[in-house]
Amino acid sequence: MLELRPNCELCDVDLPAQSPEARICSYECTYCADCADNDLKNVCPTCGGNLCPRPVRPNEAYRGGLSLGLKNHSASTTRRHTRWSREEIESMVLRLKDIPPAQR
């Protein structure tokens, strides 16, 4: 299950578990929509993959007998920050931004 990381790894803005602004790559690197679109140009600075809207985990377990939802599986509280410098990020973005994600 997804960690649902609590912040943008670039600008550190809060991204609560149900935020429609969260974007993730296939490794769950997490960024806000503004950074994903404007700074990263849909390129994960770690893996080079694309960034998609993060799914929202419901609060409740809507199926009886299953322990689902945020009440049973809370979001992570561990804040993460990219290890890459702005220069390293810009270099990766320039190299990959014009290549469709399925071809990277």
Residue pairs with C-beta under 8 A, 6 or more apart in sequence:
1 73
2 24
2 28
2 54
2 55
2 57
3 28
3 75
3 76
3 78
4 17
4 54
4 57
4 75
4 76
5 15
5 28
5 30
5 75
5 76
5 78
5 79
5 80
6 14
6 15
6 16
6 17
6 75
6 76
6 77
6 78
6 79
7 13
7 14
7 15
7 30
7 79
7 80
8 15
8 30
8 31
8 32
8 35
9 29
9 30
9 31
9 80
9 81
9 82
10 31
10 32
10 35
10 39
10 40
10 45
10 82
10 89
11 32
11 34
11 35
12 79
12 81
13 21
13 32
13 34
15 21
15 22
15 30
15 32
15 54
16 75
17 56
17 57
17 70
17 74
17 75
18 56
18 57
18 59
18 70
19 54
20 53
20 56
21 32
21 33
21 34
22 30
22 31
22 32
22 33
22 53
22 54
23 30
23 31
23 32
23 33
23 35
23 36
23 51
23 52
23 53
23 54
24 30
24 31
24 51
24 52
24 54
25 44
25 46
25 47
25 49
25 50
25 51
25 52
26 47
26 49
27 44
27 46
27 47
27 49
29 44
29 45
29 46
29 47
29 51
29 82
30 54
30 80
31 40
31 51
36 42
36 51
39 89
39 93
40 51
40 89
40 93
41 93
41 97
42 50
42 51
42 97
42 101
43 49
43 50
43 51
43 92
43 93
43 96
43 97
44 50
44 51
45 82
45 84
45 88
45 89
45 92
45 93
46 82
46 83
46 84
48 92
48 96
48 104
49 101
49 104
50 101
50 104
57 69
57 70
57 73
57 75
58 68
58 69
58 70
59 69
59 70
59 71
60 69
60 71
61 67
61 68
61 69
61 71
61 72
62 68
62 69
67 73
82 89
84 92
96 104
